[in-house]
Amino acid sequence: MTGRAGVLIMRHELRIIGTMPASTLFGIAMPIVLAALTQGLFSSAVPTTSAVGADGAELAVPGMAVAFAALGAGRPGFAFFRDYGWGTWDRLRASPASTLDIVVGKVSPWVVMSLVQMLGLFVAAMPLLGFRVSGSWPALILVLFATALCLCTFGALMTAVSRTSQQLNSISGVCGLAFAALGGALVPLSALPAWVDTVAPAFPTYWAMRGLHAVVLEQGGLADVALPVAALLGFTTVFALLTTARFRAGESKAYWG
């Protein structure tokens, strides 16, 4: 848990995010466009056991939501590098905030942002693409929250191992694409080579898609997403422990380069 300093950092980051509404809208609009373009392609991959009326939108929308969340997993890191670029990192370290306060305060707002964008995509897709959720909305929100928390924690880990913002950009791009592709978000696993089925469970995006499919396609409730959510929280714990072991507040980092 963080103290008052962590809460203040969190509020500051939320204010900064609030000055970039175009970025928030882009994170909803772009997946909608891609889901609309791929809806027909995804329709052939809808399982025969799905709820009556399910079509390609019920696969494309969750897939794009998770894919864009994975591709944006590095965004929390730029909140750290921004302070290096502004020359305010040492001032932040000299404040009463602990390292935990700083990390949680900077990452948490992006968890909220990721959740808002994914949920906004689902809501917008209903009138625009005829998207439907056959199961429980509380279960859906729980899966989306666990996904956002997991991927943003991975973003903190990528920040811990990056020395420059360009390194972070490269690592997050490669890892985000791998997560999205091999987890079955960009393309349904049924359309990928057989070997992908073997490695897919090693990626948190696989469990995110599994949980979303249970709710969207199979009329699932909270009990049906217990395993995917537990897996996502397990990944989150591993990423958090690795971040704790690697993150050094006094390490020199460069905003450019």
Backbone as JSON, one array per atom type, in Angstrom:
{
  "sequence": "MTGRAGVLIMRHELRIIGTMPASTLFGIAMPIVLAALTQGLFSSAVPTTSAVGADGAELAVPGMAVAFAALGAGRPGFAFFRDYGWGTWDRLRASPASTLDIVVGKVSPWVVMSLVQMLGLFVAAMPLLGFRVSGSWPALILVLFATALCLCTFGALMTAVSRTSQQLNSISGVCGLAFAALGGALVPLSALPAWVDTVAPAFPTYWAMRGLHAVVLEQGGLADVALPVAALLGFTTVFALLTTARFRAGESKAYWG",
  "N": [[0.84, -1.2, 0.0], [0.36, 2.31, -0.61], [1.38, 5.51, 0.72], [0.34, 8.85, 1.67], [1.92, 10.4, 0.02], [2.17, 8.81, -2.25], [-0.46, 8.84, -3.16], [-0.71, 11.53, -3.86], [1.12, 11.69, -5.97], [-0.16, 9.99, -7.73], [-2.52, 11.44, -8.25], [-1.39, 13.63, -9.54], [-0.37, 12.44, -11.87], [-2.76, 11.58, -13.02], [-3.92, 14.04, -13.6], [-2.17, 14.93, -15.58], [-2.62, 12.99, -17.56], [-5.23, 13.65, -18.06], [-4.96, 15.93, -19.57], [-4.6, 15.05, -22.08], [-6.8, 14.27, -23.91], [-7.18, 13.45, -26.54], [-5.47, 11.3, -26.91], [-6.67, 9.38, -25.31], [-9.12, 9.03, -26.65], [-8.17, 8.15, -29.1], [-7.24, 5.64, -28.4], [-9.58, 4.28, -28.24], [-10.98, 4.72, -30.62], [-9.28, 3.78, -32.72], [-8.99, 0.91, -32.29], [-11.71, 0.3, -32.71], [-12.05, 0.87, -35.43], [-10.29, -1.03, -36.57], [-11.47, -3.38, -35.61], [-13.89, -3.27, -36.95], [-12.98, -3.59, -39.56], [-11.97, -6.16, -39.49], [-14.01, -7.76, -38.67], [-15.58, -9.4, -40.36], [-13.68, -11.31, -41.13], [-13.17, -12.58, -38.72], [-15.53, -13.86, -38.21], [-15.74, -16.48, -39.11], [-14.34, -17.87, -37.26], [-15.76, -18.03, -34.94], [-16.77, -19.97, -32.24], [-18.87, -22.89, -32.4], [-20.28, -23.38, -30.16], [-20.95, -21.0, -29.05], [-22.92, -18.25, -27.73], [-26.24, -17.7, -28.95], [-26.51, -15.8, -31.89], [-24.01, -14.65, -31.81], [-21.29, -13.22, -33.56], [-18.62, -12.21, -35.81], [-17.92, -9.81, -34.53], [-17.95, -10.3, -31.82], [-15.62, -11.63, -31.42], [-13.66, -10.02, -32.6], [-13.75, -7.49, -31.28], [-13.08, -7.93, -28.43], [-10.54, -8.98, -28.99], [-9.12, -6.84, -30.24], [-9.23, -5.0, -28.16], [-7.62, -6.18, -26.15], [-5.25, -6.5, -27.61], [-4.46, -3.82, -28.17], [-4.15, -2.91, -25.59], [-1.97, -4.44, -24.82], [-0.04, -3.56, -26.66], [0.2, -1.01, -25.74], [1.42, -1.28, -23.33], [3.82, -0.22, -22.46], [3.35, 2.41, -21.82], [3.13, 3.39, -19.08], [5.82, 3.59, -18.43], [6.83, 5.85, -19.7], [5.96, 7.84, -18.11], [7.79, 7.84, -16.08], [10.2, 8.38, -17.47], [9.59, 10.87, -18.42], [9.92, 12.53, -16.19], [12.66, 12.39, -15.94], [13.35, 13.7, -18.3], [12.29, 16.24, -17.81], [13.84, 17.0, -15.75], [13.06, 16.61, -13.13], [13.2, 14.32, -11.65], [15.13, 13.8, -9.6], [14.25, 15.63, -7.73], [11.79, 14.54, -7.1], [12.62, 12.15, -5.93], [13.81, 13.17, -3.67], [11.7, 13.94, -2.17], [9.18, 13.19, 0.39], [8.18, 10.81, -0.56], [8.3, 7.3, -0.9], [10.13, 4.74, -2.72], [8.28, 2.81, -3.46], [5.92, 4.32, -3.28], [6.35, 6.08, -5.42], [6.5, 4.37, -7.68], [4.02, 2.97, -7.64], [2.31, 5.18, -7.63], [2.77, 6.3, -10.13], [2.21, 4.27, -11.94], [-0.4, 3.34, -11.41], [-2.41, 5.26, -12.41], [-2.29, 4.68, -15.12], [-3.25, 2.15, -15.25], [-5.92, 2.66, -14.72], [-6.45, 4.24, -17.0], [-6.05, 2.36, -19.09], [-8.05, 0.51, -18.47], [-10.34, 2.13, -18.78], [-10.19, 2.7, -21.52], [-10.43, 0.13, -22.72], [-12.94, -0.68, -21.74], [-14.47, 1.42, -22.74], [-14.21, 0.9, -25.47], [-15.67, -1.51, -25.69], [-18.24, -0.63, -25.02], [-18.72, 1.34, -27.0], [-18.66, -0.27, -29.26], [-21.02, -1.63, -29.24], [-23.38, -0.17, -30.31], [-22.2, 0.51, -32.75], [-21.04, -1.73, -34.04], [-22.74, -3.78, -33.53], [-22.07, -5.34, -31.4], [-22.27, -7.67, -28.7], [-22.59, -8.6, -25.26], [-22.84, -11.61, -23.83], [-22.77, -12.61, -21.29], [-22.01, -11.93, -17.83], [-21.67, -8.57, -16.84], [-20.24, -7.55, -14.54], [-18.33, -9.62, -14.33], [-17.02, -9.3, -16.73], [-15.87, -6.72, -16.42], [-14.17, -7.29, -14.3], [-12.31, -9.03, -15.51], [-11.23, -7.29, -17.42], [-10.09, -5.35, -15.74], [-8.14, -6.9, -14.37], [-6.57, -7.54, -16.55], [-5.65, -4.99, -17.4], [-4.22, -4.22, -15.09], [-2.23, -6.21, -15.0], [-0.81, -5.87, -17.46], [0.08, -3.22, -17.24], [1.71, -3.43, -15.01], [3.65, -5.03, -16.11], [4.62, -3.12, -17.81], [5.9, -1.46, -15.96], [7.99, -3.15, -15.26], [9.38, -3.28, -17.69], [10.25, -0.66, -17.77], [12.01, -0.67, -15.63], [14.15, -2.16, -16.61], [15.07, -0.69, -18.71], [17.3, 1.73, -20.0], [17.06, 4.04, -21.45], [14.55, 6.12, -23.0], [14.17, 5.38, -25.6], [15.02, 2.74, -25.63], [13.03, 1.66, -24.01], [10.82, 2.12, -25.66], [11.41, 0.44, -27.82], [11.59, -2.13, -26.6], [9.02, -2.37, -25.48], [7.47, -2.28, -27.77], [8.21, -4.63, -29.2], [7.66, -6.65, -27.28], [4.95, -6.11, -26.77], [3.78, -6.64, -29.27], [4.38, -9.37, -29.5], [2.97, -10.39, -27.3], [0.35, -9.72, -28.09], [0.05, -11.11, -30.52], [0.82, -13.85, -30.06], [-0.78, -14.49, -27.95], [-3.29, -14.74, -28.91], [-4.85, -12.52, -29.48], [-4.62, -10.63, -31.62], [-5.1, -12.32, -33.77], [-7.34, -15.06, -33.95], [-6.6, -18.0, -32.05], [-7.24, -20.38, -33.28], [-6.72, -19.93, -35.94], [-4.05, -19.84, -36.16], [-0.71, -21.35, -36.38], [-0.28, -24.74, -35.16], [1.65, -24.99, -33.14], [1.53, -22.65, -31.72], [-0.56, -22.89, -29.94], [0.62, -24.31, -27.91], [2.48, -22.59, -26.71], [1.01, -20.36, -26.08], [-0.37, -20.19, -23.49], [1.66, -19.18, -21.9], [1.61, -16.5, -22.02], [0.16, -13.53, -20.76], [-1.91, -12.37, -22.19], [-3.25, -14.45, -23.41], [-4.76, -15.53, -21.33], [-6.32, -13.37, -20.73], [-7.87, -13.18, -23.07], [-9.13, -15.64, -22.92], [-10.72, -15.33, -20.62], [-12.37, -13.2, -21.46], [-13.66, -14.32, -23.66], [-15.16, -16.27, -22.36], [-17.06, -14.72, -21.04], [-18.17, -13.02, -23.03], [-18.86, -14.72, -25.2], [-19.84, -17.1, -24.11], [-21.77, -16.76, -22.15], [-20.79, -16.41, -19.59], [-20.12, -16.06, -16.02], [-18.97, -14.67, -12.88], [-17.78, -16.93, -11.64], [-16.9, -18.34, -13.84], [-14.78, -16.93, -14.83], [-12.84, -17.12, -12.98], [-10.46, -18.7, -13.06], [-8.98, -17.57, -15.35], [-8.68, -14.91, -14.34], [-7.25, -15.39, -11.99], [-4.9, -16.39, -13.12], [-3.99, -14.1, -14.51], [-3.54, -12.39, -12.34], [-1.54, -13.83, -11.15], [0.55, -13.57, -13.05], [0.83, -10.81, -12.77], [1.82, -10.62, -10.16], [4.32, -11.89, -10.44], [5.55, -10.14, -12.29], [5.57, -7.83, -10.72], [7.26, -8.57, -8.59], [9.66, -8.98, -9.97], [10.06, -6.4, -10.92], [10.42, -5.05, -8.5], [12.81, -6.23, -7.69], [14.56, -5.32, -9.65], [14.25, -2.54, -10.09], [15.78, 0.58, -9.67], [15.87, 3.45, -8.0], [17.86, 5.35, -7.93], [19.28, 4.99, -10.24], [20.87, 6.01, -13.23], [19.14, 7.39, -15.91], [18.17, 8.15, -19.28], [16.25, 10.52, -21.04], [16.24, 10.87, -23.78], [17.78, 9.05, -26.48]],
  "CA": [[0.0, 0.0, 0.0], [1.12, 3.55, -0.65], [0.95, 6.53, 1.65], [-0.22, 10.08, 1.12], [2.78, 10.85, -1.09], [1.8, 8.03, -3.42], [-1.75, 9.34, -3.64], [-0.46, 12.81, -4.51], [1.74, 11.38, -7.26], [-1.22, 9.42, -8.55], [-3.38, 12.54, -8.69], [-0.63, 14.43, -10.5], [-0.34, 11.71, -13.14], [-4.12, 11.61, -13.59], [-4.11, 15.37, -14.18], [-1.42, 14.98, -16.84], [-3.36, 12.17, -18.52], [-6.44, 14.39, -18.4], [-4.65, 16.96, -20.56], [-4.39, 14.38, -23.37], [-8.02, 13.53, -24.26], [-7.06, 12.86, -27.88], [-4.83, 10.0, -26.75], [-7.69, 8.47, -24.79], [-10.08, 8.75, -27.72], [-7.48, 7.35, -30.12], [-7.18, 4.27, -27.89], [-10.9, 3.66, -28.43], [-11.37, 4.83, -32.02], [-8.46, 2.95, -33.6], [-9.44, -0.48, -32.2], [-13.04, 0.18, -33.32], [-11.85, 0.81, -36.87], [-9.7, -2.33, -36.92], [-12.47, -4.42, -35.35], [-14.86, -3.21, -38.05], [-12.35, -4.12, -40.76], [-11.68, -7.6, -39.35], [-15.19, -8.45, -38.15], [-15.95, -10.46, -41.28], [-12.67, -12.37, -41.09], [-13.28, -13.29, -37.45], [-16.81, -14.56, -38.08], [-15.56, -17.91, -39.37], [-13.65, -18.48, -36.11], [-16.65, -18.06, -33.78], [-17.08, -21.37, -31.87], [-20.27, -23.3, -32.59], [-20.92, -23.43, -28.83], [-21.16, -19.64, -28.58], [-24.31, -17.81, -27.54], [-26.99, -17.46, -30.18], [-26.36, -14.46, -32.42], [-22.61, -14.2, -31.79], [-20.63, -13.22, -34.87], [-17.23, -11.79, -35.77], [-17.68, -8.69, -33.61], [-17.72, -10.83, -30.47], [-14.21, -12.03, -31.36], [-12.8, -8.92, -33.02], [-13.7, -6.4, -30.3], [-12.18, -8.3, -27.33], [-9.18, -9.14, -29.49], [-8.5, -5.53, -30.43], [-9.09, -4.38, -26.84], [-6.45, -6.76, -25.49], [-4.07, -6.22, -28.42], [-4.03, -2.44, -27.98], [-3.67, -2.8, -24.21], [-0.63, -5.02, -24.81], [0.86, -2.67, -27.4], [0.38, 0.2, -24.95], [1.89, -1.63, -21.98], [4.96, 0.6, -22.08], [2.99, 3.81, -21.53], [3.51, 3.85, -17.73], [7.25, 3.89, -18.36], [7.13, 7.19, -20.15], [5.7, 8.73, -16.96], [9.07, 7.92, -15.37], [11.2, 9.06, -18.3], [9.2, 12.28, -18.52], [10.55, 13.25, -15.08], [14.08, 12.54, -16.27], [13.44, 14.73, -19.32], [11.98, 17.53, -17.21], [14.8, 17.28, -14.68], [12.36, 16.62, -11.84], [13.29, 13.02, -11.0], [15.86, 13.92, -8.33], [13.38, 16.35, -6.8], [10.78, 13.57, -6.65], [13.3, 11.22, -5.02], [14.11, 13.88, -2.42], [10.44, 14.18, -1.47], [8.88, 12.12, 1.37], [7.67, 9.62, -1.24], [9.18, 6.14, -0.99], [10.2, 4.17, -4.07], [6.98, 2.17, -3.71], [4.97, 5.4, -3.55], [6.6, 6.62, -6.76], [6.15, 3.38, -8.7], [2.56, 2.76, -7.64], [1.66, 6.44, -7.98], [2.91, 6.56, -11.55], [1.64, 3.18, -12.74], [-1.85, 3.18, -11.17], [-3.27, 6.0, -13.34], [-2.33, 4.05, -16.44], [-4.18, 1.02, -15.11], [-7.24, 3.27, -14.9], [-6.57, 4.63, -18.4], [-6.21, 1.15, -19.9], [-9.4, -0.03, -18.19], [-11.32, 3.03, -19.4], [-10.14, 2.54, -22.97], [-11.0, -1.17, -23.1], [-14.38, -0.66, -21.46], [-15.04, 2.34, -23.71], [-14.28, 0.18, -26.74], [-16.78, -2.46, -25.62], [-19.5, 0.11, -25.02], [-18.88, 1.97, -28.31], [-18.86, -1.29, -30.28], [-22.39, -2.15, -29.19], [-24.22, 0.41, -31.37], [-21.49, 0.66, -34.02], [-20.74, -3.02, -34.67], [-23.69, -4.81, -33.12], [-21.4, -6.18, -30.41], [-23.09, -8.03, -27.53], [-21.98, -9.37, -24.17], [-23.88, -12.58, -23.46], [-22.65, -12.99, -19.88], [-22.07, -10.97, -16.73], [-20.84, -7.37, -16.95], [-19.23, -7.51, -13.47], [-17.25, -10.54, -14.67], [-16.28, -8.66, -17.82], [-15.07, -5.64, -15.85], [-13.1, -7.91, -13.5], [-11.27, -9.51, -16.44], [-10.57, -6.11, -18.0], [-9.24, -4.74, -14.71], [-6.98, -7.77, -14.16], [-5.72, -7.39, -17.74], [-5.0, -3.68, -17.33], [-3.25, -4.25, -13.99], [-1.13, -7.09, -15.38], [0.0, -5.29, -18.53], [0.75, -2.01, -16.75], [2.8, -3.89, -14.14], [4.71, -5.43, -17.04], [5.21, -1.86, -18.26], [6.85, -1.03, -14.92], [9.17, -4.01, -15.38], [10.13, -2.83, -18.87], [10.89, 0.59, -17.37], [13.12, -0.99, -14.73], [15.29, -2.71, -17.34], [15.43, 0.22, -19.8], [18.15, 2.85, -19.6], [16.62, 5.22, -22.18], [13.17, 6.03, -23.48], [14.18, 4.65, -26.87], [15.05, 1.32, -25.28], [11.69, 1.31, -23.55], [9.94, 2.1, -26.83], [11.73, -0.76, -28.6], [11.21, -3.32, -25.83], [7.56, -2.43, -25.34], [6.92, -2.59, -29.09], [8.43, -6.04, -29.5], [6.92, -7.47, -26.31], [3.52, -5.9, -26.98], [3.37, -7.37, -30.46], [4.44, -10.8, -29.18], [1.83, -10.68, -26.42], [-0.9, -9.62, -28.84], [-0.03, -12.14, -31.57], [0.91, -15.23, -29.55], [-1.82, -14.71, -26.96], [-4.57, -14.94, -29.58], [-5.63, -11.28, -29.51], [-4.66, -10.09, -32.98], [-5.69, -13.36, -34.63], [-7.79, -16.19, -33.12], [-5.64, -19.1, -31.99], [-7.64, -21.42, -34.23], [-6.21, -19.6, -37.26], [-2.59, -19.81, -36.07], [-0.08, -22.68, -36.4], [-0.57, -25.57, -33.99], [2.63, -24.81, -32.06], [1.17, -21.47, -30.93], [-1.41, -23.37, -28.85], [1.49, -24.81, -26.84], [3.16, -21.49, -26.02], [0.07, -19.27, -25.76], [-0.64, -19.99, -22.05], [2.77, -18.49, -21.24], [1.4, -15.06, -22.21], [-1.04, -13.08, -20.04], [-2.98, -12.05, -23.13], [-4.03, -15.67, -23.63], [-5.73, -15.67, -20.24], [-7.28, -12.26, -20.9], [-8.81, -13.58, -24.13], [-9.92, -16.76, -22.42], [-11.73, -14.79, -19.74], [-13.33, -12.4, -22.23], [-14.49, -15.24, -24.45], [-16.11, -16.92, -21.46], [-18.14, -13.79, -20.72], [-18.8, -12.48, -24.23], [-19.39, -15.75, -26.09], [-20.38, -18.29, -23.45], [-22.69, -16.38, -21.09], [-20.09, -16.68, -18.34], [-20.22, -15.18, -14.86], [-17.75, -14.53, -12.07], [-17.14, -18.23, -11.42], [-16.3, -18.81, -15.09], [-13.55, -16.18, -15.12], [-11.96, -17.23, -11.81], [-9.14, -19.18, -13.47], [-8.24, -16.54, -16.1], [-8.31, -13.78, -13.48], [-6.17, -15.86, -11.11], [-3.67, -16.45, -13.93], [-3.55, -12.73, -14.74], [-2.99, -11.88, -11.08], [-0.27, -14.52, -10.97], [1.52, -12.86, -13.88], [1.03, -9.5, -12.15], [2.68, -10.82, -8.99], [5.67, -12.16, -10.94], [6.08, -8.89, -12.85], [5.81, -6.89, -9.61], [8.44, -9.02, -7.86], [10.81, -8.71, -10.82], [10.24, -4.95, -10.92], [10.98, -4.71, -7.19], [14.2, -6.68, -7.65], [15.4, -4.64, -10.65], [14.09, -1.09, -10.12], [16.72, 1.36, -8.86], [15.48, 4.86, -8.09], [19.04, 6.18, -8.14], [19.94, 4.62, -11.51], [20.84, 7.08, -14.22], [18.39, 7.09, -17.13], [18.15, 9.28, -20.22], [14.96, 10.66, -21.73], [16.53, 10.66, -25.2], [18.93, 8.16, -26.72]],
  "C": [[0.88, 1.25, 0.0], [0.54, 4.55, 0.35], [0.42, 7.75, 0.93], [0.61, 10.58, -0.06], [2.44, 10.11, -2.37], [0.49, 8.49, -4.02], [-1.57, 10.66, -4.38], [0.18, 12.61, -5.88], [0.7, 10.85, -8.24], [-2.13, 10.51, -9.11], [-2.68, 13.41, -9.74], [-0.61, 13.75, -11.86], [-1.71, 11.7, -13.81], [-4.41, 12.97, -14.22], [-3.38, 15.49, -15.52], [-2.15, 14.17, -17.92], [-4.61, 12.91, -18.99], [-6.21, 15.5, -19.4], [-4.46, 16.37, -21.96], [-5.64, 13.6, -23.78], [-7.94, 12.86, -25.62], [-6.43, 11.47, -27.81], [-5.83, 8.96, -26.25], [-8.66, 8.06, -25.88], [-9.46, 7.9, -28.82], [-7.44, 5.88, -29.71], [-8.51, 3.54, -27.96], [-11.25, 3.62, -29.92], [-10.59, 3.88, -32.92], [-8.83, 1.47, -33.49], [-10.82, -0.7, -32.82], [-12.91, 0.03, -34.83], [-11.3, -0.55, -37.29], [-10.67, -3.47, -36.67], [-13.51, -4.45, -36.46], [-14.29, -3.82, -39.32], [-12.16, -5.64, -40.71], [-12.89, -8.41, -38.89], [-15.6, -9.62, -39.05], [-14.98, -11.62, -41.26], [-12.81, -13.22, -39.82], [-14.54, -14.15, -37.36], [-16.67, -16.06, -38.27], [-14.92, -18.64, -38.19], [-14.53, -18.53, -34.87], [-17.01, -19.5, -33.46], [-18.57, -21.66, -32.03], [-21.02, -23.35, -31.26], [-21.24, -22.04, -28.28], [-22.64, -19.32, -28.45], [-24.95, -17.51, -28.89], [-26.82, -16.0, -30.61], [-24.94, -13.93, -32.43], [-22.02, -14.26, -33.2], [-19.2, -12.69, -34.72], [-16.93, -10.66, -34.81], [-17.35, -9.18, -32.22], [-16.32, -11.42, -30.31], [-13.3, -10.84, -31.63], [-12.66, -7.85, -31.95], [-12.84, -6.78, -29.09], [-10.73, -8.43, -27.78], [-8.46, -7.82, -29.64], [-8.3, -4.82, -29.09], [-7.82, -4.88, -26.15], [-5.18, -6.45, -26.27], [-3.56, -4.8, -28.19], [-3.55, -2.21, -26.54], [-2.25, -3.35, -24.11], [0.37, -4.11, -25.51], [1.12, -1.38, -26.64], [0.92, -0.06, -23.56], [3.06, -0.77, -21.52], [4.62, 2.01, -21.68], [3.32, 4.24, -20.1], [4.98, 4.24, -17.63], [7.59, 5.3, -18.76], [6.79, 8.23, -19.08], [6.97, 8.9, -16.13], [10.08, 8.72, -16.19], [10.86, 10.53, -18.51], [9.86, 13.1, -17.42], [12.05, 13.41, -15.32], [14.26, 13.65, -17.29], [13.19, 16.12, -18.77], [12.98, 17.93, -16.12], [14.18, 17.29, -13.3], [12.47, 15.29, -11.09], [13.99, 13.1, -9.65], [15.03, 14.66, -7.28], [12.31, 15.4, -6.24], [11.39, 12.59, -5.66], [13.58, 11.87, -3.66], [12.86, 14.19, -1.6], [10.2, 13.07, -0.45], [8.4, 10.82, 0.74], [8.72, 8.51, -1.25], [9.22, 5.66, -2.43], [8.88, 3.5, -4.43], [5.92, 3.21, -4.03], [5.11, 5.9, -4.99], [6.13, 5.64, -7.83], [4.64, 3.19, -8.79], [1.82, 4.02, -8.08], [1.71, 6.73, -9.46], [2.24, 5.49, -12.42], [0.12, 3.1, -12.61], [-2.73, 3.98, -12.12], [-3.36, 5.36, -14.71], [-3.15, 2.77, -16.42], [-5.61, 1.52, -15.33], [-7.46, 3.63, -16.37], [-6.81, 3.42, -19.3], [-7.59, 0.55, -19.71], [-10.47, 0.81, -18.87], [-11.35, 2.84, -20.91], [-10.74, 1.21, -23.41], [-12.5, -1.19, -22.88], [-15.09, 0.28, -22.43], [-15.19, 1.71, -25.08], [-15.47, -0.77, -26.77], [-18.11, -1.73, -25.73], [-19.75, 0.73, -26.39], [-19.19, 0.95, -29.4], [-20.29, -1.83, -30.31], [-23.29, -1.51, -30.25], [-23.53, 0.42, -32.74], [-21.3, -0.66, -34.76], [-21.73, -4.12, -34.32], [-23.1, -5.78, -32.11], [-22.32, -6.44, -29.21], [-22.26, -8.79, -26.52], [-23.05, -10.32, -23.65], [-23.87, -12.91, -21.98], [-22.72, -11.8, -18.93], [-21.13, -9.78, -16.95], [-19.86, -7.24, -15.79], [-18.06, -8.44, -13.75], [-16.39, -9.95, -15.77], [-15.35, -7.58, -17.28], [-13.92, -6.2, -15.01], [-11.97, -8.39, -14.39], [-10.51, -8.33, -17.03], [-9.64, -5.44, -16.99], [-7.98, -5.58, -14.48], [-6.02, -7.67, -15.34], [-4.95, -6.08, -17.7], [-3.91, -3.66, -16.25], [-2.03, -5.07, -14.38], [-0.22, -6.42, -16.41], [0.71, -4.02, -18.09], [1.88, -2.36, -15.78], [3.97, -4.38, -14.99], [5.4, -4.19, -17.6], [6.2, -1.31, -17.25], [8.13, -1.85, -14.99], [10.02, -3.58, -16.57], [10.86, -1.53, -18.57], [12.13, 0.31, -16.52], [14.35, -1.48, -15.48], [15.76, -1.8, -18.47], [16.26, 1.37, -19.27], [17.74, 4.15, -20.29], [15.19, 5.02, -22.64], [13.1, 5.28, -24.81], [14.26, 3.15, -26.64], [13.67, 0.85, -24.83], [10.73, 1.19, -24.73], [10.16, 0.83, -27.64], [11.26, -2.03, -27.89], [9.7, -3.47, -25.75], [6.9, -2.77, -26.67], [7.03, -4.07, -29.42], [7.6, -6.94, -28.58], [5.41, -7.33, -26.51], [3.01, -6.66, -28.18], [3.37, -8.88, -30.22], [3.27, -11.2, -28.3], [0.53, -10.73, -27.21], [-1.05, -10.77, -29.84], [-0.09, -13.55, -30.99], [-0.11, -15.52, -28.46], [-3.2, -14.88, -27.58], [-5.44, -13.7, -29.63], [-5.73, -10.72, -30.92], [-5.36, -11.04, -33.95], [-6.14, -14.5, -33.73], [-6.79, -17.34, -33.17], [-5.97, -20.2, -32.99], [-7.1, -21.18, -35.63], [-4.68, -19.57, -37.3], [-2.01, -21.22, -36.12], [-0.29, -23.42, -35.08], [0.39, -25.33, -32.84], [2.3, -23.61, -31.18], [0.28, -21.87, -29.75], [-0.58, -23.81, -27.65], [2.09, -23.67, -26.02], [2.21, -20.41, -25.54], [-0.2, -19.1, -24.27], [0.49, -19.31, -21.29], [2.65, -16.97, -21.35], [0.13, -14.64, -21.49], [-2.2, -12.77, -20.96], [-3.84, -13.26, -23.46], [-5.12, -15.8, -22.58], [-6.75, -14.54, -20.27], [-8.33, -12.64, -21.94], [-9.69, -14.74, -23.67], [-11.04, -16.27, -21.5], [-12.79, -14.0, -20.49], [-14.23, -13.28, -23.09], [-15.54, -15.92, -23.59], [-17.31, -16.02, -21.18], [-18.9, -13.38, -21.98], [-19.51, -13.56, -25.04], [-20.18, -16.84, -25.38], [-21.26, -17.99, -22.25], [-22.1, -16.61, -19.7], [-20.32, -15.63, -17.27], [-18.92, -15.14, -14.11], [-17.04, -15.86, -11.86], [-16.39, -18.7, -12.66], [-15.0, -18.08, -15.43], [-12.55, -16.29, -13.97], [-10.56, -17.67, -12.21], [-8.37, -18.16, -14.3], [-7.8, -15.36, -15.24], [-7.18, -14.18, -12.54], [-4.85, -15.93, -11.86], [-3.11, -15.06, -14.18], [-2.94, -12.13, -13.48], [-1.67, -12.56, -10.75], [0.84, -13.88, -11.78], [1.85, -11.51, -13.26], [1.99, -9.6, -10.98], [4.13, -11.05, -9.42], [6.3, -10.89, -11.48], [6.42, -7.89, -11.74], [7.07, -7.27, -8.83], [9.71, -8.74, -8.66], [11.11, -7.21, -10.88], [10.9, -4.5, -9.61], [12.46, -5.07, -7.12], [15.11, -5.84, -8.55], [15.36, -3.11, -10.57], [15.07, -0.41, -9.17], [16.39, 2.84, -9.04], [16.67, 5.77, -8.38], [19.78, 5.89, -9.44], [19.79, 5.75, -12.51], [20.1, 6.6, -15.47], [18.37, 8.34, -18.0], [16.81, 9.32, -20.95], [15.13, 10.4, -23.22], [17.69, 9.68, -25.33], [18.55, 6.71, -26.68]]
}
